């Protein structure tokens, strides 16, 4: 064997080429969304750059832009993922409920557990609402909240039919209060840090809401 052949053999065995697994465009987009959410949990949302995302994925910034035209498009996709994931969690929680009020309670606790698992979500929502005065992002967030309110109001209307809540209950206002409780708990736990548990506070708060809307038994 010639010296050139031996050298080529050594190179082929000692320095094997690293082949990266190719991902479909859909899978790569999902990975970018996941990384964006993870980075948002570690630092201010506004300071997360596409270069940060690329570094976390060991890709070039150009590779990021092959799947999303801009950083705004990435955060819009993140919001779409939040909407889809949350609705899936809520539907699963309500599926085994014994009645509308049980469904509402299961959804409340499931929503809180979802936020606990993904603590970056409130930061992303508040950041985008603060900095995006109008446009697709704000409209999508409004769509998520409006759809959620309608879902809770519909369950409360069903609870009226079953005489589980007061017949005069304003279902829509109660639904707004329901969502406001979650937002308030998230804000308080964020302020107090590790001194308060979101799940524990939620478990103590919901019975108060339930007490306020349940049908009263007429005194004998």
TORTOR-770668 format. One record per residue (C-alpha): chain; residue in three letters; x, y, z; residue number from 1. Coordinates in pm, 1 decimal. Each point is the difference from the previous one (the first is absolute). Last residue first. Layout:
<recs>
<rec mol="A" type="ALA" px="X" py="Y" pz="Z" seq="NUM"/>
...
</recs>
This chain:
<recs>
<rec mol="A" type="UNK" px="-8621.3" py="2594.7" pz="5631.9" seq="220"/>
<rec mol="A" type="UNK" px="267.3" py="218.3" pz="-145.3" seq="219"/>
<rec mol="A" type="UNK" px="17.9" py="-4.0" pz="-382.5" seq="218"/>
<rec mol="A" type="UNK" px="306.7" py="-184.9" pz="-123.1" seq="217"/>
<rec mol="A" type="UNK" px="234.7" py="234.6" pz="-180.1" seq="216"/>
<rec mol="A" type="UNK" px="109.8" py="-82.4" pz="-353.5" seq="215"/>
<rec mol="A" type="UNK" px="375.2" py="4.8" pz="-41.0" seq="214"/>
<rec mol="A" type="UNK" px="170.7" py="308.7" pz="-143.4" seq="213"/>
<rec mol="A" type="UNK" px="178.6" py="145.4" pz="302.4" seq="212"/>
<rec mol="A" type="UNK" px="87.7" py="-331.8" pz="161.3" seq="211"/>
<rec mol="A" type="UNK" px="164.3" py="-114.0" pz="-324.2" seq="210"/>
<rec mol="A" type="UNK" px="218.8" py="309.8" pz="-12.1" seq="209"/>
<rec mol="A" type="UNK" px="105.4" py="-59.1" pz="362.2" seq="208"/>
<rec mol="A" type="UNK" px="62.1" py="-369.6" pz="-78.1" seq="207"/>
<rec mol="A" type="UNK" px="233.4" py="112.8" pz="-282.5" seq="206"/>
<rec mol="A" type="UNK" px="240.5" py="196.1" pz="218.7" seq="205"/>
<rec mol="A" type="UNK" px="148.8" py="-266.7" pz="226.5" seq="204"/>
<rec mol="A" type="UNK" px="87.5" py="-244.6" pz="-279.8" seq="203"/>
<rec mol="A" type="UNK" px="132.8" py="289.7" pz="-207.1" seq="202"/>
<rec mol="A" type="UNK" px="230.6" py="110.8" pz="281.1" seq="201"/>
<rec mol="A" type="UNK" px="139.9" py="-351.1" pz="28.9" seq="200"/>
<rec mol="A" type="UNK" px="58.2" py="-35.1" pz="-374.6" seq="199"/>
<rec mol="A" type="UNK" px="163.6" py="342.3" pz="-31.3" seq="198"/>
<rec mol="A" type="UNK" px="229.5" py="-65.5" pz="295.8" seq="197"/>
<rec mol="A" type="UNK" px="103.3" py="301.8" pz="203.7" seq="196"/>
<rec mol="A" type="UNK" px="334.1" py="99.3" pz="154.0" seq="195"/>
<rec mol="A" type="UNK" px="188.7" py="-112.4" pz="-310.4" seq="194"/>
<rec mol="A" type="UNK" px="-51.1" py="331.8" pz="-174.9" seq="193"/>
<rec mol="A" type="UNK" px="-223.4" py="243.6" pz="188.2" seq="192"/>
<rec mol="A" type="UNK" px="-59.0" py="226.5" pz="-300.2" seq="191"/>
<rec mol="A" type="UNK" px="-38.1" py="-286.0" pz="-249.9" seq="190"/>
<rec mol="A" type="UNK" px="-231.3" py="-183.2" pz="239.9" seq="189"/>
<rec mol="A" type="UNK" px="-214.0" py="312.1" pz="21.8" seq="188"/>
<rec mol="A" type="UNK" px="-13.4" py="53.9" pz="-377.1" seq="187"/>
<rec mol="A" type="UNK" px="-87.8" py="-362.8" pz="-73.7" seq="186"/>
<rec mol="A" type="UNK" px="-272.0" py="8.4" pz="264.9" seq="185"/>
<rec mol="A" type="UNK" px="-145.9" py="316.5" pz="-149.2" seq="184"/>
<rec mol="A" type="UNK" px="-4.7" py="-140.3" pz="-352.5" seq="183"/>
<rec mol="A" type="UNK" px="-167.6" py="-318.9" pz="119.4" seq="182"/>
<rec mol="A" type="UNK" px="-258.7" py="193.4" pz="198.1" seq="181"/>
<rec mol="A" type="UNK" px="-61.9" py="230.2" pz="-297.5" seq="180"/>
<rec mol="A" type="UNK" px="-93.2" py="-302.3" pz="-211.3" seq="179"/>
<rec mol="A" type="UNK" px="-274.3" py="-93.9" pz="246.0" seq="178"/>
<rec mol="A" type="UNK" px="-107.4" py="364.7" pz="44.4" seq="177"/>
<rec mol="A" type="UNK" px="-51.3" py="31.3" pz="-376.0" seq="176"/>
<rec mol="A" type="UNK" px="-201.0" py="-323.2" pz="5.1" seq="175"/>
<rec mol="A" type="UNK" px="-213.7" py="135.4" pz="286.4" seq="174"/>
<rec mol="A" type="UNK" px="-65.1" py="312.7" pz="-206.8" seq="173"/>
<rec mol="A" type="UNK" px="-107.4" py="-218.4" pz="-292.4" seq="172"/>
<rec mol="A" type="UNK" px="-224.5" py="-220.7" pz="207.8" seq="171"/>
<rec mol="A" type="UNK" px="-187.6" py="281.4" pz="173.5" seq="170"/>
<rec mol="A" type="UNK" px="-158.5" py="-212.3" pz="273.7" seq="169"/>
<rec mol="A" type="UNK" px="-374.6" py="53.6" pz="42.3" seq="168"/>
<rec mol="A" type="UNK" px="-83.2" py="-371.8" pz="-2.4" seq="167"/>
<rec mol="A" type="UNK" px="245.3" py="-62.0" pz="285.0" seq="166"/>
<rec mol="A" type="UNK" px="223.8" py="-296.2" pz="-69.6" seq="165"/>
<rec mol="A" type="UNK" px="-50.2" py="-377.1" pz="-7.0" seq="164"/>
<rec mol="A" type="UNK" px="-361.8" py="18.3" pz="-116.3" seq="163"/>
<rec mol="A" type="UNK" px="72.7" py="-238.6" pz="-290.3" seq="162"/>
<rec mol="A" type="UNK" px="-99.7" py="265.6" pz="-253.6" seq="161"/>
<rec mol="A" type="UNK" px="211.3" py="250.7" pz="191.4" seq="160"/>
<rec mol="A" type="UNK" px="302.7" py="-232.9" pz="-20.6" seq="159"/>
<rec mol="A" type="UNK" px="-41.1" py="-8.1" pz="-377.7" seq="158"/>
<rec mol="A" type="UNK" px="15.1" py="380.1" pz="-1.2" seq="157"/>
<rec mol="A" type="UNK" px="316.2" py="-24.3" pz="212.3" seq="156"/>
<rec mol="A" type="UNK" px="149.6" py="-241.2" pz="-252.9" seq="155"/>
<rec mol="A" type="UNK" px="-81.8" py="240.6" pz="-282.4" seq="154"/>
<rec mol="A" type="UNK" px="157.7" py="288.6" pz="193.1" seq="153"/>
<rec mol="A" type="UNK" px="319.8" py="-204.7" pz="44.6" seq="152"/>
<rec mol="A" type="UNK" px="25.0" py="-69.5" pz="-373.4" seq="151"/>
<rec mol="A" type="UNK" px="-88.6" py="355.9" pz="-94.8" seq="150"/>
<rec mol="A" type="UNK" px="271.2" py="136.0" pz="230.1" seq="149"/>
<rec mol="A" type="UNK" px="258.6" py="-234.5" pz="-152.6" seq="148"/>
<rec mol="A" type="UNK" px="-92.7" py="102.9" pz="-353.1" seq="147"/>
<rec mol="A" type="UNK" px="27.2" py="366.6" pz="95.4" seq="146"/>
<rec mol="A" type="UNK" px="338.4" py="-54.2" pz="166.8" seq="145"/>
<rec mol="A" type="UNK" px="152.0" py="-190.2" pz="-292.9" seq="144"/>
<rec mol="A" type="UNK" px="-143.0" py="240.6" pz="-258.3" seq="143"/>
<rec mol="A" type="UNK" px="132.0" py="300.1" pz="192.4" seq="142"/>
<rec mol="A" type="UNK" px="344.5" py="-160.1" pz="4.6" seq="141"/>
<rec mol="A" type="UNK" px="-26.4" py="-61.3" pz="-375.3" seq="140"/>
<rec mol="A" type="UNK" px="-108.0" py="359.2" pz="-64.1" seq="139"/>
<rec mol="A" type="UNK" px="291.1" py="133.2" pz="206.1" seq="138"/>
<rec mol="A" type="UNK" px="247.7" py="-210.5" pz="-193.7" seq="137"/>
<rec mol="A" type="UNK" px="-143.7" py="77.0" pz="-343.6" seq="136"/>
<rec mol="A" type="UNK" px="16.7" py="376.6" pz="30.0" seq="135"/>
<rec mol="A" type="UNK" px="-32.6" py="266.7" pz="264.7" seq="134"/>
<rec mol="A" type="UNK" px="181.5" py="148.4" pz="296.9" seq="133"/>
<rec mol="A" type="UNK" px="271.8" py="-264.5" pz="-8.0" seq="132"/>
<rec mol="A" type="UNK" px="242.8" py="88.0" pz="279.3" seq="131"/>
<rec mol="A" type="UNK" px="-212.4" py="-49.4" pz="310.6" seq="130"/>
<rec mol="A" type="UNK" px="-222.6" py="-272.1" pz="-140.9" seq="129"/>
<rec mol="A" type="UNK" px="305.6" py="-193.4" pz="-121.7" seq="128"/>
<rec mol="A" type="UNK" px="173.9" py="27.8" pz="335.0" seq="127"/>
<rec mol="A" type="UNK" px="-308.3" py="-94.9" pz="199.3" seq="126"/>
<rec mol="A" type="UNK" px="-64.9" py="-310.8" pz="-209.7" seq="125"/>
<rec mol="A" type="UNK" px="364.6" py="-110.1" pz="-14.0" seq="124"/>
<rec mol="A" type="UNK" px="44.6" py="46.4" pz="374.9" seq="123"/>
<rec mol="A" type="UNK" px="-321.5" py="-192.5" pz="68.7" seq="122"/>
<rec mol="A" type="UNK" px="127.7" py="-290.7" pz="-218.2" seq="121"/>
<rec mol="A" type="UNK" px="354.1" py="-18.0" pz="139.8" seq="120"/>
<rec mol="A" type="UNK" px="-111.4" py="-203.2" pz="301.4" seq="119"/>
<rec mol="A" type="UNK" px="-76.2" py="-307.1" pz="-218.1" seq="118"/>
<rec mol="A" type="UNK" px="-66.7" py="-286.2" pz="242.8" seq="117"/>
<rec mol="A" type="UNK" px="-148.9" py="235.1" pz="258.6" seq="116"/>
<rec mol="A" type="UNK" px="-209.1" py="159.1" pz="-275.8" seq="115"/>
<rec mol="A" type="UNK" px="-139.7" py="-340.6" pz="-99.9" seq="114"/>
<rec mol="A" type="UNK" px="-69.6" py="-84.5" pz="366.0" seq="113"/>
<rec mol="A" type="UNK" px="-199.6" py="323.4" pz="31.4" seq="112"/>
<rec mol="A" type="UNK" px="-202.5" py="-85.5" pz="-309.4" seq="111"/>
<rec mol="A" type="UNK" px="-62.4" py="-353.5" pz="128.8" seq="110"/>
<rec mol="A" type="UNK" px="-120.3" py="137.6" pz="334.1" seq="109"/>
<rec mol="A" type="UNK" px="-248.7" py="234.1" pz="-167.4" seq="108"/>
<rec mol="A" type="UNK" px="-108.1" py="-260.7" pz="-255.2" seq="107"/>
<rec mol="A" type="UNK" px="-75.8" py="-253.8" pz="273.1" seq="106"/>
<rec mol="A" type="UNK" px="-200.0" py="262.8" pz="190.2" seq="105"/>
<rec mol="A" type="UNK" px="-199.1" py="99.9" pz="-308.8" seq="104"/>
<rec mol="A" type="UNK" px="-72.0" py="-363.2" pz="-86.1" seq="103"/>
<rec mol="A" type="UNK" px="-119.1" py="-71.2" pz="354.0" seq="102"/>
<rec mol="A" type="UNK" px="-230.8" py="297.4" pz="-30.7" seq="101"/>
<rec mol="A" type="UNK" px="-137.4" py="-130.6" pz="-330.2" seq="100"/>
<rec mol="A" type="UNK" px="-68.8" py="-352.6" pz="133.9" seq="99"/>
<rec mol="A" type="UNK" px="178.6" py="-332.8" pz="56.0" seq="98"/>
<rec mol="A" type="UNK" px="320.0" py="106.2" pz="-173.7" seq="97"/>
<rec mol="A" type="UNK" px="199.9" py="-258.3" pz="-192.9" seq="96"/>
<rec mol="A" type="UNK" px="46.7" py="202.5" pz="-319.5" seq="95"/>
<rec mol="A" type="UNK" px="53.5" py="333.3" pz="175.8" seq="94"/>
<rec mol="A" type="UNK" px="371.4" py="-55.4" pz="69.9" seq="93"/>
<rec mol="A" type="UNK" px="66.5" py="-131.9" pz="-351.2" seq="92"/>
<rec mol="A" type="UNK" px="-171.8" py="298.8" pz="-155.9" seq="91"/>
<rec mol="A" type="UNK" px="198.3" py="239.0" pz="220.5" seq="90"/>
<rec mol="A" type="UNK" px="335.5" py="-157.8" pz="-88.4" seq="89"/>
<rec mol="A" type="UNK" px="-80.1" py="2.2" pz="-372.6" seq="88"/>
<rec mol="A" type="UNK" px="-112.9" py="362.3" pz="19.5" seq="87"/>
<rec mol="A" type="UNK" px="325.6" py="88.5" pz="173.0" seq="86"/>
<rec mol="A" type="UNK" px="214.6" py="-174.9" pz="-260.1" seq="85"/>
<rec mol="A" type="UNK" px="-173.8" py="157.1" pz="-300.4" seq="84"/>
<rec mol="A" type="UNK" px="1.2" py="352.1" pz="142.8" seq="83"/>
<rec mol="A" type="UNK" px="357.7" py="-22.7" pz="126.2" seq="82"/>
<rec mol="A" type="UNK" px="117.2" py="-137.6" pz="-336.1" seq="81"/>
<rec mol="A" type="UNK" px="-169.6" py="288.1" pz="-180.5" seq="80"/>
<rec mol="A" type="UNK" px="171.1" py="242.6" pz="237.3" seq="79"/>
<rec mol="A" type="UNK" px="335.9" py="-160.7" pz="-79.4" seq="78"/>
<rec mol="A" type="UNK" px="-78.2" py="32.7" pz="-372.3" seq="77"/>
<rec mol="A" type="UNK" px="-60.6" py="373.1" pz="51.8" seq="76"/>
<rec mol="A" type="UNK" px="324.1" py="15.6" pz="195.9" seq="75"/>
<rec mol="A" type="UNK" px="184.8" py="-157.5" pz="-293.9" seq="74"/>
<rec mol="A" type="UNK" px="-170.4" py="228.2" pz="-251.9" seq="73"/>
<rec mol="A" type="UNK" px="111.6" py="301.4" pz="201.8" seq="72"/>
<rec mol="A" type="UNK" px="357.7" py="-131.1" pz="-17.3" seq="71"/>
<rec mol="A" type="UNK" px="-18.0" py="17.4" pz="-378.2" seq="70"/>
<rec mol="A" type="UNK" px="-45.8" py="-204.6" pz="-317.6" seq="69"/>
<rec mol="A" type="UNK" px="-30.3" py="-329.3" pz="184.8" seq="68"/>
<rec mol="A" type="UNK" px="120.7" py="-339.6" pz="-129.4" seq="67"/>
<rec mol="A" type="UNK" px="298.3" py="99.7" pz="-212.9" seq="66"/>
<rec mol="A" type="UNK" px="52.4" py="283.1" pz="244.5" seq="65"/>
<rec mol="A" type="UNK" px="111.5" py="-239.9" pz="271.1" seq="64"/>
<rec mol="A" type="UNK" px="254.2" py="-161.4" pz="-234.0" seq="63"/>
<rec mol="A" type="UNK" px="140.8" py="345.1" pz="-74.6" seq="62"/>
<rec mol="A" type="UNK" px="68.6" py="48.3" pz="369.1" seq="61"/>
<rec mol="A" type="UNK" px="229.8" py="-300.0" pz="-22.0" seq="60"/>
<rec mol="A" type="UNK" px="-81.8" py="-312.0" pz="195.0" seq="59"/>
<rec mol="A" type="UNK" px="120.8" py="-148.7" pz="327.5" seq="58"/>
<rec mol="A" type="UNK" px="-356.7" py="-0.8" pz="134.5" seq="57"/>
<rec mol="A" type="UNK" px="74.5" py="224.7" pz="296.7" seq="56"/>
<rec mol="A" type="UNK" px="226.7" py="213.2" pz="-218.9" seq="55"/>
<rec mol="A" type="UNK" px="-273.9" py="43.9" pz="-262.3" seq="54"/>
<rec mol="A" type="UNK" px="-252.0" py="103.3" pz="264.2" seq="53"/>
<rec mol="A" type="UNK" px="239.4" py="251.8" pz="151.6" seq="52"/>
<rec mol="A" type="UNK" px="74.8" py="128.7" pz="-351.8" seq="51"/>
<rec mol="A" type="UNK" px="-374.3" py="41.5" pz="-55.6" seq="50"/>
<rec mol="A" type="UNK" px="6.9" py="233.3" pz="296.6" seq="49"/>
<rec mol="A" type="UNK" px="-154.1" py="-18.6" pz="348.0" seq="48"/>
<rec mol="A" type="UNK" px="30.6" py="349.7" pz="151.3" seq="47"/>
<rec mol="A" type="UNK" px="-369.6" py="80.9" pz="-27.9" seq="46"/>
<rec mol="A" type="UNK" px="-96.3" py="-316.9" pz="184.3" seq="45"/>
<rec mol="A" type="UNK" px="213.2" py="86.3" pz="302.0" seq="44"/>
<rec mol="A" type="UNK" px="215.1" py="-297.3" pz="94.4" seq="43"/>
<rec mol="A" type="UNK" px="-11.3" py="-365.4" pz="107.1" seq="42"/>
<rec mol="A" type="UNK" px="-366.0" py="-91.4" pz="-52.6" seq="41"/>
<rec mol="A" type="UNK" px="0.7" py="180.7" pz="-336.1" seq="40"/>
<rec mol="A" type="UNK" px="291.3" py="-222.7" pz="-104.6" seq="39"/>
<rec mol="A" type="UNK" px="-209.6" py="-312.7" pz="57.0" seq="38"/>
<rec mol="A" type="UNK" px="-294.2" py="143.3" pz="-196.3" seq="37"/>
<rec mol="A" type="UNK" px="226.6" py="93.2" pz="-293.1" seq="36"/>
<rec mol="A" type="UNK" px="159.0" py="-346.7" pz="9.7" seq="35"/>
<rec mol="A" type="UNK" px="-338.2" py="-169.9" pz="-28.6" seq="34"/>
<rec mol="A" type="UNK" px="-108.6" py="227.2" pz="-286.0" seq="33"/>
<rec mol="A" type="UNK" px="324.9" py="-67.3" pz="-185.7" seq="32"/>
<rec mol="A" type="UNK" px="-47.8" py="-374.0" pz="50.4" seq="31"/>
<rec mol="A" type="UNK" px="-354.7" py="14.6" pz="-132.8" seq="30"/>
<rec mol="A" type="UNK" px="124.6" py="189.4" pz="-306.6" seq="29"/>
<rec mol="A" type="UNK" px="263.9" py="-267.2" pz="-54.0" seq="28"/>
<rec mol="A" type="UNK" px="-261.7" py="-274.0" pz="21.9" seq="27"/>
<rec mol="A" type="UNK" px="-222.8" py="175.7" pz="-253.9" seq="26"/>
<rec mol="A" type="UNK" px="290.8" py="63.0" pz="-237.6" seq="25"/>
<rec mol="A" type="UNK" px="94.9" py="-367.7" pz="14.9" seq="24"/>
<rec mol="A" type="UNK" px="317.6" py="-80.2" pz="186.1" seq="23"/>
<rec mol="A" type="UNK" px="331.3" py="-110.6" pz="-141.4" seq="22"/>
<rec mol="A" type="UNK" px="218.2" py="-196.1" pz="240.6" seq="21"/>
<rec mol="A" type="UNK" px="343.9" py="148.7" pz="21.3" seq="20"/>
<rec mol="A" type="UNK" px="288.0" py="-201.0" pz="-146.6" seq="19"/>
<rec mol="A" type="UNK" px="330.0" py="33.3" pz="175.9" seq="18"/>
<rec mol="A" type="UNK" px="278.9" py="-108.9" pz="-236.4" seq="17"/>
<rec mol="A" type="UNK" px="237.4" py="-256.4" pz="146.0" seq="16"/>
<rec mol="A" type="UNK" px="344.2" py="128.5" pz="93.6" seq="15"/>
<rec mol="A" type="UNK" px="214.1" py="-298.7" pz="98.8" seq="14"/>
<rec mol="A" type="UNK" px="-138.7" py="-261.6" pz="-242.7" seq="13"/>
<rec mol="A" type="UNK" px="-28.4" py="200.7" pz="-323.0" seq="12"/>
<rec mol="A" type="UNK" px="312.2" py="202.3" pz="75.9" seq="11"/>
<rec mol="A" type="UNK" px="206.7" py="-312.6" pz="67.9" seq="10"/>
<rec mol="A" type="UNK" px="-117.8" py="-162.1" pz="-325.0" seq="9"/>
<rec mol="A" type="UNK" px="83.5" py="314.0" pz="-201.2" seq="8"/>
<rec mol="A" type="UNK" px="350.0" py="5.9" pz="148.4" seq="7"/>
<rec mol="A" type="UNK" px="50.8" py="-369.2" pz="-81.1" seq="6"/>
<rec mol="A" type="UNK" px="-110.5" py="60.4" pz="-359.9" seq="5"/>
<rec mol="A" type="UNK" px="240.4" py="292.5" pz="-34.0" seq="4"/>
<rec mol="A" type="UNK" px="288.5" py="-203.5" pz="147.6" seq="3"/>
<rec mol="A" type="UNK" px="-64.0" py="-268.2" pz="-261.9" seq="2"/>
<rec mol="A" type="UNK" px="-135.9" py="-343.9" pz="90.3" seq="1"/>
</recs>
